[in-house]
Amino acid sequence: MEVYYHINCDKQQCCRRHRLIKLLQGFVLLFVISYSITQAGILKGNLIDKKTGEPIPMVTIRIEGTGQSMLANEDGVYRLKLDPGFYNIKFSHVAYYSQVVPVTIADSTTLLDIYLKSSLIEIPGTTVYTRAYEPAQEIIVKAIRNKANLLRKIKNYQFDAYTQLVIKKKIEEDSSEYFLITETQLEGYWEQPDNYKEILIARKQSQNIKAENNLVTVGEIFNFNDNRLDFGTQQVVSPTAKDALDFYNYYLLDTLQYDTLSVFELEIEPKNPANALFAGKILIADSSYAVMGVDVTFNEGFDTPYVKNLKYEQKYAHFENDIWLPIEIGYSGDISIPNPLIPELDFRYRASLHKFTLNEGIPDTIFNDYILEVDKNVDDIDSAQWYDGQLIPLTEKEQLGYKFIDSLENRPPSIPKIIFGLTFGVSGYLATKYNFFHFSRVEGPYLGVGFNFNKIPGTELFVKSGYSFDNEFHQHRYHLSYLTCSIFDLKLNIGYHNEIVHRPVMIAPENYNPTFTAITGKVDPFDYYKEEGFNIGLSFRPIKKLKFTLDYMDVEQESVEKVTNYSFLFSKDRFHRPNLEIVDGKLKTVSGSFKYDSRPIWNIKGKEQKIEAYPQLIFETGFETAWPKFIDNDFKYHRIHSQLLTKFRFLNLGISQFYINAGYSDRALPPQRFFVIDYGDMDFKRIIDFKTQGESNFVGDKSLSLYYGHNFGGKLFKRLRIPLLKKTPLSVSVYGGLFWTNFGDEAIRKHTMNEMVAKTPYSEIGFGIGRIPPIFMQTYFTWQLSDHDTNDFTFKIGFNF
């Protein structure tokens, strides 16, 4: 075996100086003590086929005796950051003989080109099979039997990583056709049985996307020794699952050499194309039967509308005790949307993992409530630091693509583009930023400002102030939150507000903004009133995902009237429905709640963001009491409520959702505290809401609602194997629900006689067709099964992106 290389050291001056300033008693003397800190060196070069002279892509470069590994890029270029010293560096590729090269690194850039010799020959003493079934089955059975022993050897690990996402037009190869490029650097941690955490420490992106939208990470590493692998809403049977032989055929294609090991190259083939399965190749070590490489595509049973040729791969490196860990993860595919305005694209994602530390323990502070944290300095890293962590150098075409995108973004826009951008941007901002602008029938247009101030650690101040023009009302809200104990996330909350609020409802989302439908179609499920006063409370999390709150509120409440019939675009001849009166008076309440939310949380520079995951369970229950005997009050009631939402995969045929909401009061609730089954989210329809109510709210001092929906995605068509439908991108959903409301004392309804009560259950069923090209429309066909004076049938259109 031979290795050819050349080394060229180009000395650079790269010292860092530190100054120490010391204050002496009686007078000030300034001492400046400068000292040099040894600068890390850079090792870079090209990987070349000795015989052909062609670059070798995706070669594994490993620093012997450390956990540091990386991969060359597609052009066969690599780059490593190393402290000065002596190293043995191994260059490995499954198709080439591995080479170990001694290198001395100085505090400069070292160029090291490596010429590798092909190993694609039959290894003496082994047999190469052509799609032989029995040997492959024996190998995979041994891999399944041995994986438990392999998994027991890994208690925890941590690593550094670099990710790269490139999206470009598919047809042309010219650099000007690049659509988007992102890069991130991060730290990752894993611990038995299922703790996983990433910290995003640096990022770069082409200027056509905002930095805050670049959250590309490794994501939890798929362990192909697991029985099932979760890809979003779908589960795929692992090639080494306990029941893998029920789903796959295996063929031994070749026996290769990797370092001193013989490696079995197996082809995996799905038995039933309707199931979501892999097809492709898997590498198995012949001694430990560990998985050491994966290169697979997804079969037609995997539901990926508008994405073709989806490919997934993991490349592994060998650590101690026969442990193989992935050092490179890749996704690639083509995006083809039947819309003439959207070109056909291809995307390539790669993550390079290095500096693995195995079984050395992880600090307890790492695994908190967040599975991803974005460092506050993520966008402030300097170019030298960035260069050191850029483990997969961009290819020449990608570098040109970067520059071309950024040059377009920096080009002065034309006057029509400025006008269009301002019009579209202002319209979008007004339609979505409730604190800046909103519209309702009791306020007319509202303009204001709202912002969060969280520069002081542990303290968050929210300030909102604005003016609603048609009712000529200045509105204000101030809220201060102070973290008193970080261990339990114990916060003290104090607030004051004087503004228009709406009755609590049970269907519309908590953050639903009805401005769009109110201002265009005079449709708004909320009823409003004026409220002024203060609140003080506590919130804390005793354990992960569990939150308690306790609150005292002292407010003055007052009815408001409808002040406008304005709308534009639609329904100019209609009227906004009346705003219902409340019982005016002083309301003082004590309330509390308990909430469990299983969804993982991201911490984006101090701001929490919930992430969809399956299975999912959200449960909340709470109480509110107004009792004059203990607190001077114009009202007297007890009110309790509970709700549960769960989402889960059902037989790998899509996602099911079940929702239940219940409320109860044994006293005379004022109208502003009724339980309201509202007609919900009108602009972008969801499965979990009632669709035949029209514009009718149902109320009571007791209520119960249940709803079930299941979205098959494209799974149903694929399972039915109907020739014309099995390749359609369309999705199918089915749903149905019922609710009931009532009053214990009909006398308390005297202020709201025009509202409806469901003394007999209200019920409906229906189905939906979604992902309709070219704009991802979602249609719902719904029938009422009960006998209430609303719609017997409705057809609704929304969007599902």
NULO-501124 format. One record per residue (C-alpha): residue in one letter; x, y, z. Coordinates in steps of 0.05 Angstrom, whole numbers, plus 32768, in hexadecimal, padded with zeros to 4 digits. Example, Ala and Ser with C-alpha at 12.3 -4.5 7.8 and 13.67 -1.06 7.14 Angstrom:
// residues 2
A80F67FA6809C;S81117FEB808F;
//
This chain:
// residues 801
M800080008000;E801A80457FEE;V8008808C7FFE;Y802080C97FD8;Y801A810E7FF7;H803D81517FFB;I804081828034;N804681CD802A;C804981F8806B;D803A8242805F;K804C826680A0;Q801A829B80B6;Q801C82CD80EF;C7FDD82BE8118;C7FEB82CE8161;R7FB782E68193;R7FCC831781C9;H7FAE8321820E;R7FB8835C823C;L7FB783598288;I7FA5839A82AB;K7FB483A082F5;L7F9F83D88325;L7FD383E6835D;Q7FC18408839F;G7FD1845483A3;F7FD8845E8358;V7FC7843C8316;L7FFC841782EF;L7FE783F882AD;F800E83BA829B;V8005839C8257;I801D83558255;S801983378210;Y802182EE8204;S801782C081C9;I7FE4828881C8;T7FF382508199;Q7FC58253815E;A7FA582138145;G7FBC81FC8101;I7F9381E980C4;L7F9F81A9809E;K7F7F81A78059;G7F8781858016;N7F6A81597FE0;L7F5A810E7FDE;I7F6E80F17F9A;D7F6880AD7F79;K7FAF80957F6E;K7F9F80737F2C;T7F6F80A37F0B;G7F8280E57F2A;E7F3980F47F38;P7F2281127F7B;I7F0580E17FAD;P7EC780FD7FCF;M7EB080ED8016;V7EF180D08031;T7EF180C7807D;I7F2A80EC809F;R7F3780D680E6;I7F6A80EE811A;E7F8480AF813A;G7F7D80AC8186;T7F4680E28187;G7EFC80E58179;Q7F0781168140;S7EF0810280FB;M7ED6812580BE;L7EC6811B8074;A7EE181398035;N7EAF815D800A;E7E9581487FC5;D7ED381667FA4;G7F01813C7FCF;V7F1781787FF8;Y7F1F81758044;R7F3381A5807C;L7F44819880C5;K7F5381C680FF;L7F8981A9812D;D7FB481C28166;P7FFF81C18156;G801E817D8161;F802A81398144;Y7FEF810F8129;N7FE180CE8105;I7FA980DD80D4;K7F8280A580B4;F7F6080AD8070;S7F2A80788063;H7EF88068802D;V7ED280278022;A7EEB80247FDA;Y7F3480337FEA;Y7F6C80198016;S7F7080428056;Q7FB080698063;V7FCE808480A4;V7FFA80C1809A;P802780E080D0;V8021812C80CF;T8040816280FA;I8012819F80FF;A802D81E5810B;D800682258119;S7FFB823080CF;T7FD982108093;T7FF281CC807E;L7FE181B28038;L7FDC81668034;D7FC581447FF4;I7FB880F97FFA;Y7FB880C57FC2;L7F9180867FD3;K7F9280427FB1;S7F51801F7F9D;S7F3E7FE17FC6;L7F047FCA7F9A;I7F1E7F847F92;E7F077F427FAE;I7F277F347FF2;P7F4B7EF17FF4;G7F257EBC801A;T7EE17EDD8012;T7EA97ED07FE2;V7E847F067FBB;Y7E3A7EF67FB2;T7E0C7F117F7D;R7DC87F1F7F9E;A7DD07EE27FC9;Y7D987EDE7FFB;E7DAD7EAC8030;P7DF27ECA8042;A7DD47F0F8048;Q7D9C7EF68075;E7DCF7ED480A2;I7DF77F1480A7;I7DBB7F4080B8;V7DA37F0E80EC;K7DE67F11810F;A7DE47F5D810B;I7D9F7F5D812D;R7DB77F2D8163;N7DF67F558172;K7DDA7F9B8172;A7DC27F9981BB;N7E097F8B81D1;L7E237FC381A6;L7DF07FF581C1;R7E027FE58209;K7E497FFE81FC;I7E31804681EF;K7E1A806B822D;N7E2380B18213;Y7E4980DA81E0;Q7E53812181CB;F7E6D8140818A;D7E77817F8161;A7E548184811E;Y7E4F81AE80DF;T7E1281AE80B2;Q7E0881C6806B;L7DC781CD8043;V7DC881DF7FF9;I7D8A81E87FCE;K7D9081F87F84;K7D6B81F27F43;K7D6F81AB7F28;I7D7781B77EDE;E7DB281E57EDA;E7DF681DB7EFB;D7E0982247EF7;S7E1982447F3A;S7DE6827B7F2D;E7DAF82477F35;Y7DBD823C7F7F;F7D7E824B7FA7;L7D9682487FF0;I7DD382358019;T7DD7822D8065;E7E1082188093;T7E0F820C80DE;Q7E4081F68114;L7E2781D48154;E7E3481A7818F;G7E0D8167819A;Y7E01813B81D7;W7DDF80F781E0;E7DD480CC821D;Q7DAF808B822B;P7D76807E8225;D7D5D80B881F9;N7D7B80FB820F;Y7D92812481D4;K7DA7816D81D0;E7DC6819C819D;I7DE281E281A8;L7DE8820D8169;I7E2782378172;A7E338257812D;R7E0F825E80EA;K7E15827D80A6;Q7DE38280806D;S7DD982A08029;Q7DBC82E58030;N7D7982D28012;I7D6382B48055;K7D6482D2809B;A7D9482B780CE;E7D5C82A880FF;N7D3E827880CB;N7D7E825080C7;L7D72821980FB;V7D9181E080D4;T7DAD81AD8104;V7DC181648105;G7D80814F8126;E7D7F8110814F;I7DAD80DE812E;F7D8880A38111;N7DA280638131;F7D9A802C80FE;N7D9E7FFA8137;D7D5A8012814F;N7D1C7FEC813A;R7CF78028811E;L7D11806A8104;D7CE580A98108;F7CE580D780CB;G7CB4810E80DC;T7C6E80F180DB;Q7C8680AD80C1;Q7CAA807180DE;V7CD8804680B5;V7CEC7FFF80C8;S7D377FFC80D5;P7D5F7FCA80AB;T7D777FAB80ED;A7D347FAC8111;K7D207F6C8137;D7CEB7F608103;A7D137F7A80C7;L7D0F7F3880A2;D7CC37F41809E;F7CCD7F818076;Y7D0E7F7A804E;N7D337F4C8020;Y7D7F7F4D8027;Y7DB47F3E7FF2;L7DFF7F397FFC;L7E1F7F637FC4;D7E687F657FD8;T7E9D7F5E800E;L7EC97F9B8013;Q7F057FAF803C;Y7F047FEB806B;D7F447FF58092;T7F537FAE80AB;L7F0A7F9980AC;S7EE17F72807A;V7E9F7F94806D;F7E5F7F748053;E7E3A7F9F8021;L7DF07F8C8023;E7DB77FA37FF7;I7D757FAD801A;E7D347FA67FF4;P7CED7FB4800E;K7CBD7F79800C;N7C7E7FA4800A;P7C837FE67FE3;A7C4680018008;N7C6D8004804A;A7C9D803D8059;L7CE0801A8051;F7D288024803A;A7D48800A7FFB;G7D93800C7FF0;K7DD37FF58011;I7DEB7FEA8058;L7E327FD8806E;I7E3C7FA580A6;A7E7F7F9880C8;D7E917F4E80C3;S7EAD7F47810A;S7E7B7F6D8137;Y7E417F6F8105;A7E3A7FB98114;V7E197FE980E3;M7E51801380C5;G7E318035808A;V7DED8043806B;D7DDB805C8026;V7D9180568019;T7D5680737FF5;F7D0D8073800B;N7CDC80477FE7;E7C99805D7FCB;G7C76804C800C;F7C998088802D;D7C6A80C48026;T7C9380FE800B;P7C6781287FDE;Y7C8C81527FAB;V7CCF81347FC1;K7CF081017F93;N7D2F80D87F97;L7D3580E27FE2;K7D7680C47FFB;Y7D9380BB8041;E7DD980A68054;Q7E05809F8091;K7E508094808F;Y7E70807880CE;A7EB4807880F1;H7ECF8041811E;F7ED980518168;E7EEE802481A1;N7ECA7FE381B4;D7EAE7FD7816E;I7E8580178174;W7E7580388131;L7E58807E8132;P7E4080A980F7;I7E6F80E180E3;E7E4780F780A7;I7DFC80FA809B;G7DDC810D8059;Y7D98811A803A;S7D8D812A7FF2;G7D53812C7FC2;D7D2C81517F8D;I7CF381827F9B;S7CC081837F63;I7C8181AC7F70;P7C4C81AF7F38;N7C4C81FB7F38;P7C6882237EFD;L7C8282587F2C;I7CAE82277F53;P7CE982087F2E;E7CFF81C07F39;L7D3381C07F70;D7D6381907F8F;F7D7D81937FD5;R7DB981757FF9;Y7DC281758044;R7E01815C8066;A7E18815A80AE;S7E5F814B80C1;L7E6A81328109;H7EAE8133812B;K7ED28137816E;F7EA880FE818C;T7EB180F281D6;L7E9680AE81EC;N7E7E80988231;E7EA080D08257;G7E6180EC8275;I7E39812A8265;P7E2C81638297;D7DE7816282B5;T7DDA81A982A0;I7DDB81968256;F7D9981708254;N7D6581A48269;D7D2181B3824B;Y7D3E81C28206;I7D54819281D0;L7D7181CC81A8;E7D90820D81C1;V7DA882458194;D7DE2826B81B4;K7DD782B581BB;N7E1982C28196;V7E098292815D;D7E0B82CA8129;D7E4882EF8145;I7E7F82BD8137;D7EBC82D98111;S7ED582BE80CF;A7F12829B80ED;Q7EE78274811E;W7EB6826380E8;Y7EEC824980B9;D7F07821B80EF;G7EC481F980F8;Q7EB081F480AF;L7EBD81AA80AA;I7EA2819E8063;P7EC181D28035;L7E9081EE8002;T7E9C81D77FBB;E7EB2820B7F88;K7E6B820D7F6A;E7E4C82167FAF;Q7E7C824F7FBF;L7E6982717F7D;G7E1F82647F8D;Y7E2782857FD1;K7E4682C37FB1;F7E1282C77F7B;I7DD782C37FAB;D7DF682F87FD8;S7E0583257F9D;L7DBB83217F88;E7DA583327FCF;N7DD5836E7FD2;R7DC183897F8E;P7D9783C97F94;P7D4E83B67F88;S7D2583D57F50;I7CEE84077F5F;P7CB583D47F4E;K7CD783A07F7A;I7CDC83D27FB3;I7C9283E47FAC;F7C7D839B7FA8;G7CA983887FE3;L7C8F83C0800F;T7C4783B17FFD;F7C4E83668008;G7C79836D8046;V7C4D83A18068;S7C0E83798057;G7C2C83398073;Y7C44835C80B1;L7C01837D80BE;A7BDD833A80B4;T7C08831380E5;K7C238343811B;Y7BE88349814A;N7C0B8379817A;F7C1B83A98141;F7BDA83A6811A;H7B978382811F;F7B4F838D810E;S7B0E837A8130;R7AC68391812E;V7ACB83B28173;E7B0D83D68166;G7B1283E2811C;P7B5B83E88108;Y7B8E83E58141;L7BD583FF813B;G7C0883F68172;V7C4C83DD8186;G7C6183A281B1;F7CA5838981C3;N7CCB835B81F3;F7D068373821B;N7D31833A8236;K7D7783568239;I7D7B834C8284;P7D8683028294;G7D4882E182B3;T7D1C831E82A5;E7CEB8328826C;L7CC183678263;F7C89836A8230;V7C6D83AF821E;K7C3283BB81EF;S7C0F83FC81E0;G7BE0841081A8;Y7BA184338191;S7B6184168172;F7B44844B8145;D7AF9843C813E;N7AED84388189;E7B22846D8198;F7B42844481CF;H7B8B844581E7;Q7BA083FF81FB;H7BDB83E98225;R7BFA83A98240;Y7C3883A1826B;H7C53835F8284;L7C91835082AD;S7CAC830A82B8;Y7CE682FD82E8;L7D0A82BA82EF;T7D1482AE8339;C7D2D82658336;S7D4B824782F7;I7D4A81FF8311;F7CFD81FD830F;D7CF4823682DE;L7CCF825C8315;K7CB7829F82FB;L7C9382D9831B;N7C6282FA82EB;I7C44834082F4;G7C19836482C1;Y7BEA839E82B4;H7BBC83A78278;N7B8583D4825E;E7B6E83B8821B;I7B39839381F3;V7B3A83488200;H7B0F830E81E9;R7AEA82D6820C;P7B1282958214;V7AFE826281DF;M7B08821781D8;I7B17820C818E;A7B3D8246816F;P7B888242817D;E7BA3826B81B7;N7BCB82998188;Y7B95829E8152;N7B9282E38131;P7B4E82ED810D;T7B62832E80EC;F7B65831280A5;T7B2082F380A5;A7B02832D80CD;I7B1B8363809E;T7B0E833D805D;G7ACF8314806B;K7AB3832F80AD;V7ABF82EC80CF;D7AD982EA8117;P7AC882B5814B;F7ADB82E08187;D7AB0830D81B4;Y7AD4834781D5;Y7AD283728213;K7AFD83A78235;E7B2983928270;E7B5683BC829D;G7B7D83A482D9;F7BBA837D82F1;N7BD0833682FE;I7C0783168326;G7C1B82CD8325;L7C4F82958326;S7C62825F82F4;F7C92822682FC;R7CA881E482DE;P7CB681AF8313;I7CCB817D82DE;K7CD7817D8294;K7C9A818C8268;L7C6D819A82A5;K7C5781E182B7;F7C2D81FD82F0;T7C11824482F4;L7BEE826A832C;D7BD182AF831F;Y7BA982E78340;M7B8383188314;D7B5F83598326;V7B3C837A82EB;E7B0183A682D8;Q7AD9838A829D;E7AAA83B1826F;S7A8083A18231;V7A9383C081EE;E7A6883C881B0;K7A7483BA8167;V7A8E83FA8148;T7A9B83E880FF;N7A7E83C280C4;Y7ABC83CC8099;S7ADC8397806D;F7AFD8393802A;L7B01835F7FF2;F7AC583368008;S7A82833A802C;K7A7883858024;D7A2C837B8029;R7A3183528069;F7A34836B80B0;H7A65835880E7;R7A3E8331811B;P7A2D8356815C;N7A5E83558195;L7A3D833481D2;E7A3683598213;I7A5783418253;V7A46834E829C;D7A6E838C82AF;G7A92838F82F2;K7ACF8383831C;L7AEC833D8314;K7B2083218344;T7B3582D9833A;V7B6782A68350;S7B7A8274831A;G7BAB823C830F;S7BBE820A82DA;F7BE681CB82CF;K7C0181BC8289;Y7C288181826D;D7C4581888227;S7C6F814F820B;R7C88817681CF;P7CD3818581CD;I7CE981CD81D5;W7D1C81F781B0;N7D3D823381D2;I7D4A8266819C;K7D75829C81BC;G7D49829B81FA;K7D06829181D6;E7CE3824E81DE;Q7CC5822A81A2;K7C9D81E981A5;I7CAD81B58170;E7C7D81828153;A7C8E813A8166;Y7C6980F88169;P7C4C80DD8194;Q7C35811E81B3;L7C0C812D81F1;I7BF48170820A;F7BC881718248;E7BB181AE826F;T7B8181B882A8;G7B7281F682D0;F7B43821A82FF;E7B2A8261830A;T7B03827A8346;A7AE182BC8357;W7AC782BA839E;P7AAD82FA83C1;K7AB282D98405;F7AFE82D98400;I7B0B830F83CB;D7ADF834D83C2;N7ABE833F837F;D7A82834C8352;F7A818303833C;K7A7B82C0835C;Y7A8F82808337;H7ABE82458333;R7AD5823082EE;I7B0081F382DA;H7B1681DC8296;S7B4181A48278;Q7B5A81958232;L7B84815E8213;L7BA3815981CE;T7BCA811C81B7;K7BEA810D8174;F7C0680CA8162;R7C18809D8128;F7BE380698119;L7BFB802880FA;N7C2D805180D2;L7BF2806A80A9;G7BF980B380BB;I7BEB80DF80F8;S7BAF80DB8125;Q7B9781148152;F7B678111818C;Y7B4E814E81B0;I7B21815481ED;N7B0D81938212;A7ADF8198824E;G7AC781D1827B;Y7A9B81D482BA;S7A80820982E9;D7A4F82028323;R7A40824C8329;A7A2482858300;L7A5A829382CD;P7A5982D882AD;P7A5682D78261;Q7A9F82EA825A;R7AB282A9827D;F7A8282798258;F7AA0823B8239;V7A9D824B81EE;I7AA0821681B7;D7AB482488181;Y7AB382408136;G7AFE82438136;D7B36824E8105;M7B14826780C6;D7B4D82798097;F7B7B823C809A;K7B50820180AD;R7B6A81CB80DC;I7B51818480E6;I7B428190812F;D7B0981C3812D;F7ABF81C1811D;K7AB181D480D5;T7A6581D580CF;Q7A57820A8105;G7A57824280D3;E7A5E828280FD;S7A3B8267813B;N7A5B8261817F;F7A3E823181B3;V7A42824381FC;G7A3482278241;D7A4C82228289;K7A5B81D9827A;S7A7A81BF823A;L7A9B8182821C;S7AB9817B81D7;L7ADE814181B5;Y7AFE813D8171;Y7B268109814B;G7B4B8111810A;H7B7B80E680E3;N7BA780FD80AA;F7BBE80C3807E;G7BEB80F08054;G7BF580C88015;K7BF88085803A;L7BB18071802A;F7BBB80777FDF;K7BFC80517FE3;R7BDE8018800C;L7BA280117FDD;R7BD280087FA3;I7BA280287F72;P7BCD80357F33;L7BB4807C7F26;L7BB780927F6F;K7BF280707F8F;K7C2380A57F76;T7BF780E17F83;P7C1281167FB2;L7BCD81217FD0;S7BBE81138019;V7B7E80F98038;S7B628108807E;V7B2380F280A3;Y7B06811280E1;G7ACA811A810E;G7AB581368150;L7A7E814A8180;F7A71817D81B7;W7A3D818E81EB;T7A2F81CD8213;N79FA81DE8247;F79E7820C8281;G79D781F782C7;D79AC823582D0;E798B82528292;A7983829682B5;I79CD82A682AC;R79C282A78260;K799982E78261;H79D383108244;T79E282DF820B;M79A082C381F2;N79B882C881AA;E79EF829581B6;M79E4824B81A9;V79E5821181DB;A79F081C981C7;K79C481A681FA;T79C5816981CC;P7A0A815681B0;Y7A2281798171;S7A4781498143;E7A68814880FF;I7A95811D80D3;G7ABC812A8093;F7AF9811F8069;G7B2F814A8049;I7B5B8149800C;G7B9D816F8013;R7BDF81807FF2;I7BB981947FB3;P7BE981B47F81;P7BFF81E77F6F;I7BF4820D7FB1;F7BEB81D57FE5;M7BA181DF7FED;Q7B7B81B88023;T7B3081AA8019;Y7AFF8191804E;F7ABB81718042;T7A92816E8082;W7A4C81568095;Q7A26816780D5;L7A07812880F3;S79DF814C8129;D79A181788122;H79BA81BE8134;D79A981FD810D;T79EC820480EB;N7A0881E880AA;D79F581A28095;F7A31819F8066;T7A6F81CB805B;F7AA781CD8028;K7AE481F48040;I7B2782048021;G7B6782138046;F7BB18209803D;N7BE081D58059;F7C2981E3804E;
//
